[in-house]
Amino acid sequence: MKKRVLGFSVALFTIAGISAASAHTVLIASNPTQGAVIKALPTKITLSFADPLLTLGRKIINKVVVIDSTNKVVTTGNDVTKGAVLSDSLAKIAKIAAKSGKYRVSYRVSAQDGHIVSGSFFFTVRN
């Protein structure tokens, strides 16, 4: 009987450990936030994830892109990853010529466990 309980306990903890270790990171916050209505474009987009993101030296493997309502990319492409935070500046020309409308934020990041996580959301500028 004790062997069965011990065996069951080991199996249970093994399964629980596997599911915890295989969890992928998720987006937990952003600036601007999903669905926000703002008066002007910010100077940069910032995404915060639940877990640190993978980095490979200077190689950019985590990416965020902001696209305006005319499908023009308004981010600079200078993505910066620090721990669980990914950010990119918005191009100066985009700040000057910021159009009212819906902006799409798309991201693709690599979690520390190597799994790729991607997603997108919208915010609106009303000036």
PyMOL commands that set and color helices and strands:
alter all, ss='L'
color gray80, all
select helices_A, chain A and resi 2-21+92-96
alter helices_A, ss='H'
color red, helices_A
select strands_A, chain A and resi 27-31+37-38+44-49+63-67+80-82+85-89+101-110+116-125
alter strands_A, ss='S'
color yellow, strands_A
deselect
rebuild
show_as cartoon
